[in-house]
Amino acid sequence: MNMNDVIKSQTLKERLGQIDNETICVGLPCFTDAVIESERGMWRKGCAIIETYPEAENYNGKVGKRSLFVVATNIFSWAKLEKETGRKDKSIKAWVRLAKQIGKTEDDFMTWAEGRRTEIAERFDKKTRSLNRSTITPELPDGKYRIIYADPPWFYTDHPQHSEEGIDQKTILETHYEPMTDDELCALKVIDIAGDNAVMFLWTTSPLLERTFPIIEAWGFKYKTSMIWDKVLHNVGYYVSVRHEFLLICTKGTCLPDVPKLMDSVYSGERTEHSAKPEYFRNLIDELYPDGKRVELFARSKHDNWDSWGNEV
């Protein structure tokens, strides 16, 4: 049996899974290569869908209340495709749109990728970032802080499985923020601005959890416990629909709360703009730690009694 016969014998769900396994962005030499490889995987999935269901290329139907009917019949619908593949209809539509935009041959993709590289280079000048990081990120503030609150600009592209929606999802590809690699985050001298006895509240996500601990150690802290923000609305994901984020609580030296009040470790509140965190957590920190100098790292706005550091303030 030749390769074409093998491909034809696969179900669409199996083909999409194979493409995911073959889309490897880790270890590529630069950010642009990782983005292109991730988008190549999305394009391949879109082509596979159109090859299996040519109607998808021109179909504009929406999943709605009648979706159970079309799933039970042979009528094409995104709901039917969603059930067959186990993928979200928003992801499927994004892949199909990308395949329609680029074309169906490898030459089509290579031509598109040349223009895409130029676009990415204009948004993320890797050379400038590495040679002169200070033009993007200011120096850390002087002084010693007892309370540190941080929401790092994580570099997600090494992990395409975190996002199935690809070009439609609000990610760093739309320049919501300038991402930093794990090495760049570790190199920040947070350890120098933390007091001998300090507490740090650090945001991370489920796919990035393991990558967070070397950064905590590099910054001079030890992990103690965590809180969870339940964002209520379901989000994308590869294994499960990830609708929560972690707020890790870490200490340097000894820094128990000033107010001995056990707060609930789970907070439920719908997400708003991209990456914005509920003010509930800042207020909680102020309540538990009313005393001491405090700073927010990677801040987007200024707040009373807080120093703010980052390239957006």
C-alpha positions as CSV (number, residue, x, y, z in Angstrom):
1,M,0.0,0.0,0.0
2,N,1.5,3.3,-1.0
3,M,1.3,6.6,1.0
4,N,-1.7,7.9,-1.0
5,D,-3.6,4.7,-0.2
6,V,-2.6,5.1,3.5
7,I,-3.9,8.7,3.6
8,K,-7.1,7.7,1.9
9,S,-7.7,4.9,4.4
10,Q,-7.4,7.3,7.3
11,T,-10.4,9.0,8.9
12,L,-10.3,12.7,8.9
13,K,-9.8,12.7,12.6
14,E,-6.8,10.5,12.2
15,R,-5.3,12.8,9.5
16,L,-5.7,15.9,11.7
17,G,-4.0,14.1,14.6
18,Q,-1.1,13.0,12.3
19,I,-0.7,16.6,11.1
20,D,-0.6,17.8,14.8
21,N,2.1,15.2,15.5
22,E,4.2,16.2,12.5
23,T,3.9,20.0,13.4
24,I,7.0,20.4,15.6
25,C,7.9,24.0,16.5
26,V,10.2,23.3,19.5
27,G,13.9,23.7,18.7
28,L,13.5,25.8,15.6
29,P,16.2,28.5,15.3
30,C,14.0,31.5,15.5
31,F,10.6,32.9,16.4
32,T,9.6,33.4,12.8
33,D,10.3,29.8,11.9
34,A,8.2,28.6,14.8
35,V,5.2,30.7,13.7
36,I,5.5,29.6,10.1
37,E,5.7,25.9,11.0
38,S,2.7,26.3,13.3
39,E,0.7,28.0,10.6
40,R,1.8,25.4,8.1
41,G,0.2,22.8,10.3
42,M,-3.1,24.8,10.3
43,W,-2.9,25.1,6.5
44,R,-2.4,21.4,6.1
45,K,-5.4,20.7,8.3
46,G,-7.5,23.1,6.3
47,C,-6.5,21.4,3.1
48,A,-7.3,17.9,4.5
49,I,-10.7,19.1,5.5
50,I,-11.4,20.6,2.1
51,E,-10.1,17.4,0.4
52,T,-12.5,15.3,2.4
53,Y,-15.4,17.7,2.3
54,P,-15.1,20.0,-0.8
55,E,-18.4,21.7,0.4
56,A,-16.5,23.2,3.3
57,E,-14.6,25.6,0.9
58,N,-17.8,27.5,0.1
59,Y,-20.1,26.7,2.9
60,N,-21.1,29.6,5.2
61,G,-23.6,27.8,7.5
62,K,-23.4,28.3,11.2
63,V,-23.8,25.8,14.1
64,G,-27.1,26.6,15.7
65,K,-30.2,25.0,17.2
66,R,-30.8,22.8,14.2
67,S,-27.3,21.3,14.4
68,L,-28.6,18.0,15.9
69,F,-30.7,17.5,12.7
70,V,-27.9,18.0,10.3
71,V,-25.6,15.9,12.4
72,A,-28.1,13.0,12.1
73,T,-28.3,13.4,8.3
74,N,-25.9,13.6,5.4
75,I,-26.4,17.3,5.1
76,F,-23.0,19.0,5.4
77,S,-22.6,21.3,8.4
78,W,-19.8,22.5,10.7
79,A,-21.6,20.7,13.5
80,K,-21.3,17.4,11.6
81,L,-17.6,18.1,11.0
82,E,-17.1,19.1,14.6
83,K,-18.6,15.7,15.8
84,E,-16.6,13.7,13.3
85,T,-13.2,15.3,14.0
86,G,-13.6,16.1,17.7
87,R,-12.3,19.6,17.0
88,K,-14.1,22.9,17.7
89,D,-16.0,24.4,14.8
90,K,-14.2,27.7,15.2
91,S,-10.9,25.9,14.8
92,I,-12.1,24.0,11.7
93,K,-13.4,27.3,10.1
94,A,-10.0,29.0,10.8
95,W,-8.1,26.2,9.1
96,V,-10.4,26.2,6.1
97,R,-10.1,29.9,5.7
98,L,-6.3,29.7,5.8
99,A,-6.3,27.0,3.2
100,K,-8.6,29.0,1.0
101,Q,-6.4,32.1,1.5
102,I,-3.1,30.3,0.7
103,G,-4.0,27.7,-1.9
104,K,-3.7,23.9,-1.9
105,T,-0.2,23.2,-3.1
106,E,3.2,23.3,-1.3
107,D,4.3,26.0,-3.8
108,D,1.3,28.0,-2.8
109,F,2.3,27.8,0.8
110,M,5.9,28.6,0.2
111,T,4.9,31.8,-1.7
112,W,2.6,32.8,1.1
113,A,5.2,32.1,3.7
114,E,7.7,34.5,2.1
115,G,5.3,37.4,2.6
116,R,4.3,36.1,6.0
117,R,8.0,36.2,7.1
118,T,8.2,39.8,6.1
119,E,5.1,40.6,8.1
120,I,6.4,38.8,11.2
121,A,9.8,40.5,10.9
122,E,8.1,43.9,11.0
123,R,6.2,43.0,14.1
124,F,8.9,41.1,16.0
125,D,12.4,42.2,15.2
126,K,14.3,39.4,16.8
127,K,17.7,40.9,16.2
128,T,16.7,44.2,17.8
129,R,15.2,42.3,20.8
130,S,18.3,40.3,21.4
131,L,20.8,43.1,20.8
132,N,19.0,45.9,22.6
133,R,16.3,44.6,24.9
134,S,16.3,47.9,26.8
135,T,14.5,49.6,23.9
136,I,11.6,47.3,24.5
137,T,11.7,46.6,28.2
138,P,12.8,49.2,30.7
139,E,15.3,48.6,33.5
140,L,13.8,47.0,36.7
141,P,13.0,49.6,39.4
142,D,15.5,50.4,42.1
143,G,14.8,49.4,45.7
144,K,13.6,46.3,47.6
145,Y,10.0,45.1,47.4
146,R,8.1,43.0,49.9
147,I,5.2,42.2,47.5
148,I,5.7,41.4,43.8
149,Y,2.8,40.8,41.4
150,A,3.8,39.5,37.9
151,D,2.0,38.6,34.7
152,P,4.8,37.6,32.3
153,P,4.4,38.0,28.5
154,W,4.8,34.2,27.8
155,F,6.1,33.0,24.5
156,Y,3.4,30.5,23.4
157,T,4.5,29.6,19.9
158,D,6.7,26.7,21.0
159,H,3.4,25.0,22.0
160,P,0.9,25.0,19.1
161,Q,-1.3,22.5,20.9
162,H,-2.3,25.2,23.3
163,S,-4.3,26.9,20.5
164,E,-6.3,25.1,17.8
165,E,-7.9,28.3,16.5
166,G,-4.5,29.6,15.3
167,I,-4.8,32.8,13.3
168,D,-8.3,33.6,14.8
169,Q,-7.2,33.4,18.4
170,K,-6.1,36.6,20.1
171,T,-2.4,35.7,20.7
172,I,1.0,37.2,20.4
173,L,0.6,36.9,16.6
174,E,-1.7,39.9,16.8
175,T,0.9,41.8,18.8
176,H,-1.1,42.0,22.0
177,Y,2.2,42.2,23.8
178,E,5.9,41.7,23.1
179,P,6.6,38.1,24.2
180,M,9.6,37.0,26.1
181,T,11.3,33.6,26.0
182,D,11.9,31.6,29.1
183,D,15.6,32.4,29.0
184,E,14.8,36.1,28.8
185,L,12.4,35.9,31.8
186,C,15.0,34.0,33.8
187,A,17.6,36.6,33.0
188,L,15.5,39.4,34.6
189,K,17.1,40.3,37.9
190,V,13.9,40.1,40.0
191,I,16.0,38.5,42.7
192,D,17.8,41.9,43.1
193,I,14.6,43.9,43.8
194,A,13.0,41.3,46.2
195,G,13.5,41.9,49.9
196,D,15.0,39.3,52.1
197,N,11.4,38.3,53.1
198,A,9.1,38.8,50.2
199,V,6.1,37.2,48.5
200,M,5.4,36.9,44.8
201,F,2.1,36.3,43.0
202,L,2.9,35.0,39.6
203,W,0.4,34.3,36.8
204,T,0.8,31.3,34.5
205,T,-1.4,29.0,32.5
206,S,-1.9,25.2,32.6
207,P,0.2,24.4,29.4
208,L,3.0,26.6,30.8
209,L,3.0,25.4,34.3
210,E,6.1,23.2,34.1
211,R,8.1,26.0,32.4
212,T,7.2,28.4,35.2
213,F,9.2,26.7,38.0
214,P,12.7,27.4,36.7
215,I,11.8,31.1,36.4
216,I,10.5,31.1,40.0
217,E,13.9,29.6,41.1
218,A,15.9,32.1,38.9
219,W,14.1,35.0,40.6
220,G,15.0,33.7,44.0
221,F,11.7,32.4,45.2
222,K,10.1,29.1,46.2
223,Y,6.7,27.9,45.2
224,K,4.2,27.6,48.1
225,T,0.7,27.3,46.8
226,S,-1.7,28.5,44.1
227,M,-5.0,30.2,43.4
228,I,-7.2,29.5,40.4
229,W,-9.1,32.0,38.2
230,D,-12.0,30.2,36.7
231,K,-12.8,32.3,33.6
232,V,-16.2,30.7,33.2
233,L,-16.3,30.8,29.4
234,H,-14.6,27.8,27.8
235,N,-11.4,28.4,25.9
236,V,-9.3,26.5,23.4
237,G,-7.1,23.5,24.2
238,Y,-5.8,20.3,22.9
239,Y,-6.6,17.8,25.6
240,V,-9.4,19.7,27.5
241,S,-11.1,23.1,27.1
242,V,-8.8,25.1,29.4
243,R,-10.9,27.8,31.1
244,H,-8.7,28.6,34.1
245,E,-5.4,30.2,34.9
246,F,-3.0,29.8,37.9
247,L,-1.9,32.5,40.2
248,L,1.2,30.9,41.9
249,I,2.1,32.1,45.4
250,C,5.9,32.0,46.1
251,T,8.1,33.3,48.8
252,K,11.6,34.4,49.5
253,G,12.6,33.9,53.1
254,T,9.5,34.1,55.3
255,C,6.5,36.1,54.3
256,L,3.2,34.8,55.6
257,P,0.1,37.1,55.2
258,D,-0.1,40.0,57.6
259,V,-3.8,39.3,57.9
260,P,-4.5,35.6,59.0
261,K,-7.6,35.2,56.8
262,L,-8.0,32.1,54.7
263,M,-9.3,33.2,51.3
264,D,-11.0,30.9,48.9
265,S,-8.4,29.5,46.4
266,V,-10.8,29.6,43.5
267,Y,-12.3,32.8,42.0
268,S,-14.9,32.7,39.1
269,G,-15.2,35.7,36.8
270,E,-15.6,36.0,33.1
271,R,-12.5,37.1,31.1
272,T,-12.6,40.5,29.4
273,E,-9.9,41.9,27.2
274,H,-6.9,39.7,26.2
275,S,-4.7,38.8,29.1
276,A,-6.3,41.2,31.5
277,K,-6.6,39.9,35.0
278,P,-9.5,40.6,37.5
279,E,-8.9,43.4,40.0
280,Y,-10.2,41.0,42.6
281,F,-6.7,39.5,42.9
282,R,-4.9,42.8,43.4
283,N,-7.4,43.7,46.0
284,L,-6.9,40.3,47.7
285,I,-3.2,40.9,47.8
286,D,-3.7,44.3,49.4
287,E,-6.0,42.8,51.9
288,L,-3.6,40.0,52.9
289,Y,-0.5,42.2,52.8
290,P,-1.4,45.7,53.7
291,D,2.1,46.6,54.8
292,G,5.3,46.8,52.7
293,K,6.5,48.2,49.4
294,R,4.9,46.6,46.4
295,V,5.5,46.4,42.6
296,E,3.6,45.1,39.6
297,L,5.8,43.6,36.9
298,F,4.7,43.7,33.3
299,A,2.0,46.2,34.4
300,R,-0.5,47.7,31.9
301,S,-1.7,50.5,34.1
302,K,-0.8,52.3,37.4
303,H,-2.5,51.8,40.7
304,D,-2.4,53.6,44.0
305,N,0.2,52.4,46.4
306,W,1.8,50.2,43.7
307,D,4.9,50.8,41.7
308,S,4.4,49.8,38.1
309,W,7.0,48.3,35.7
310,G,6.7,47.3,32.1
311,N,6.6,48.6,28.5
312,E,2.9,49.5,28.6
313,V,2.9,52.0,31.5
